Amino acid sequence: QVQLVQSGSELKKPGASVKVSCKASGYTFTTHAINWVRQAPGQGLEWMGWINTNTGRPTYAQGFTGRFVFSLDTSVNTAVLQISSLKLEDTAVYYCARDVIRGVYNWFDPWGQGTLVTVSS
Amino acid sequence: QSALTQPASVSGSPGQSITISCAGTTNYVGNYNLVSWYQQHPGKAPKLIIYEGSKRPSGVSTRFSGSKSGDTASLTISGLQTEDEADYYCCSYVAGSDYVFGTGTKVAVL
């Protein structure tokens, strides 16, 4: 079955960097983009952007430029989110989600299980 | 700042029907029905329950239905069950632009 499996929880200090991986299985990895979504504690979902898994080109939403980098390792069907210069407010659960396109319609299915990144001194 | 506005909470008794609205700008909701809906139980990842505005993925209960009127999309849950207690998010996409999520609605079954 189509599945996205993310890496485990991370505890980091302010100023450090973190990588979150999202491994895809059950479909051809390069045929669907991967999106990243942030959910701060007790808050709603926030779209961070997406990466074209065919070209490797990332697109970042407003507010997620500079410290956030999307990349791929297509040899192992994995998308990676890297956050540098971590701040306390980066504490959140980060989700990856497969982009499904049909004509003018787009949606996310499935989602990874989420990765909790905690930034604390 | 989200461009899609949802009520913070909606509640109902078992067996009742409830509707969650998702109000947005013309670019996001008014054209076609580009809205998808996601259910999120506490501590769990979101799950797709409606796509293309009104279609259900395989395995999603027929009690969930989606619709649109003008610039507002809606999710209706009929025959409310305790397992429907969760957060619900609408989401829309504008080609060449981006995705935006709704503010989220907590559904309580009284």
Chai-1 contact restraints between the chains, C-beta under 6 A:
chainA,res_idxA,chainB,res_idxB,connection_type,confidence,min_distance_angstrom,max_distance_angstrom,comment,restraint_id
A,G44,B,T103,contact,1.0,0.0,6.0,A-B,restraint_1
A,G44,B,G104,contact,1.0,0.0,6.0,A-B,restraint_2
A,L45,B,Y89,contact,1.0,0.0,6.0,A-B,restraint_3
A,L45,B,F101,contact,1.0,0.0,6.0,A-B,restraint_4
A,W47,B,Y99,contact,1.0,0.0,6.0,A-B,restraint_5
A,A61,B,D98,contact,1.0,0.0,6.0,A-B,restraint_6
A,Y95,B,A45,contact,1.0,0.0,6.0,A-B,restraint_7
A,V104,B,Y32,contact,1.0,0.0,6.0,A-B,restraint_8
A,Y105,B,E52,contact,1.0,0.0,6.0,A-B,restraint_9
A,N106,B,Y93,contact,1.0,0.0,6.0,A-B,restraint_10
A,W107,B,S36,contact,1.0,0.0,6.0,A-B,restraint_11
A,W107,B,Y51,contact,1.0,0.0,6.0,A-B,restraint_12
A,D109,B,L48,contact,1.0,0.0,6.0,A-B,restraint_13
A,W111,B,A45,contact,1.0,0.0,6.0,A-B,restraint_14
A,W111,B,P46,contact,1.0,0.0,6.0,A-B,restraint_15
A,Q113,B,A45,contact,1.0,0.0,6.0,A-B,restraint_16
A,G114,B,A45,contact,1.0,0.0,6.0,A-B,restraint_17
